[in-house]
């Protein structure tokens, strides 16, 4: 079971915690980073959280 992560809903201006998220590895100028995407229960929009560098 994935750990719960805390996200911030910019539209509702509230934090929410969930274990239902998708982790994606993106290539940037400074290397690869892991980003988690989750859908907010408040607004239904998709929000992201940077998890750190991918190994």
Backbone torsions as a table, in degrees:
resi	resn	phi	psi	omega
1	UNK	NA	129.5	179.7
2	UNK	-68.6	152.2	179.6
3	UNK	-73.9	155.1	178.3
4	UNK	-76.1	136.3	177.5
5	UNK	-118.7	151.5	179.5
6	UNK	-99.6	129.4	178.4
7	UNK	-122.1	162.1	177.8
8	UNK	-118.9	125.0	177.0
9	UNK	-86.6	109.1	-177.6
10	UNK	-67.2	-32.6	-178.4
11	UNK	-73.1	-46.6	-178.7
12	UNK	-86.7	-12.3	-177.7
13	UNK	57.3	44.8	179.6
14	UNK	-138.4	150.0	173.1
15	UNK	-84.9	149.6	171.3
16	UNK	-142.3	151.9	-176.9
17	UNK	-119.0	132.0	-178.1
18	UNK	-150.7	156.8	171.8
19	UNK	-111.2	7.6	177.2
20	UNK	-100.0	87.3	-179.3
21	UNK	-145.3	163.9	-179.1
22	UNK	-117.9	128.9	-179.8
23	UNK	-99.2	128.8	-179.0
24	UNK	-125.2	142.4	175.8
25	UNK	-102.5	122.0	-179.3
26	UNK	-112.4	144.2	176.9
27	UNK	-92.9	126.6	177.5
28	UNK	-122.7	178.3	177.1
29	UNK	-62.5	-31.2	-176.1
30	UNK	-95.2	8.7	179.6
31	UNK	119.3	-169.9	-178.3
32	UNK	-88.9	140.1	175.9
33	UNK	-129.9	152.1	176.6
34	UNK	-97.9	132.1	179.1
35	UNK	-127.1	133.7	177.0
36	UNK	-102.4	134.1	177.6
37	UNK	-115.3	134.4	178.5
38	UNK	-141.2	153.6	177.8
39	UNK	-95.0	130.8	-177.9
40	UNK	-75.8	137.3	175.1
41	UNK	-74.4	-16.1	-177.9
42	UNK	-84.0	-48.7	-174.8
43	UNK	-112.0	-14.4	-178.0
44	UNK	79.0	5.1	180.0
45	UNK	-88.0	160.0	179.8
46	UNK	-93.8	128.9	-179.9
47	UNK	-125.9	155.5	-174.6
48	UNK	-117.6	156.0	173.6
49	UNK	-141.7	131.0	179.5
50	UNK	-80.6	127.4	-178.0
51	UNK	-96.0	-24.3	178.2
52	UNK	132.6	-173.3	-177.5
53	UNK	-70.3	143.7	176.5
54	UNK	-86.8	143.6	-178.4
55	UNK	-100.8	NA	NA
